[in-house]
Amino acid sequence: MNAGAGARQFFWPMREQPVFLKRGYFEGDRFPVAEAMSRRGFYLPSGLKLSES
């Protein structure tokens, strides 16, 4: 079901962020827990002014 709620990726692990990739940081490193969490989690909108609609 699509209720029209926006969502976004939970977070990007540091080793996958473009700024670090360009500089070669974390090259060859693996962080399986952070990588798994970033692919399974997501943020839903929240705030005091949100309504049911």
C-alpha positions in Angstrom: 0.0 0.0 0.0 1.3 3.5 -0.9 0.0 6.1 1.6 2.1 8.8 0.0 4.5 9.1 3.0 8.0 10.2 2.1 10.8 8.1 3.4 14.6 8.2 3.1 17.5 5.9 3.6 18.4 5.3 7.3 22.0 6.4 6.9 25.0 5.9 4.7 28.0 4.2 6.3 31.0 6.5 6.3 32.9 4.1 3.9 30.1 4.6 1.3 29.8 8.4 1.4 31.0 10.1 -1.8 33.3 12.5 0.0 35.3 9.6 1.5 35.1 7.4 -1.6 36.7 10.2 -3.7 39.6 10.4 -1.3 40.2 6.7 -1.0 39.4 6.5 2.7 38.2 3.1 4.0 39.4 1.4 0.7 39.1 -2.3 1.2 37.5 -2.0 4.6 34.2 -3.8 5.4 31.8 -2.9 8.1 29.1 -5.6 7.8 26.8 -4.4 10.7 26.7 -0.8 9.5 26.2 -1.9 5.9 23.3 -4.2 6.8 21.6 -1.6 9.0 21.9 1.0 6.3 20.1 -1.2 3.8 17.3 -2.4 6.1 16.5 0.8 8.0 14.7 3.9 6.9 13.4 7.2 8.3 9.7 8.1 8.2 8.6 11.7 8.5 7.9 12.9 12.0 7.2 16.2 13.6 4.7 18.0 15.8 2.8 19.6 12.9 2.1 16.3 11.0 -1.5 15.4 10.6 -3.3 12.1 9.7 -3.7 13.3 6.1 
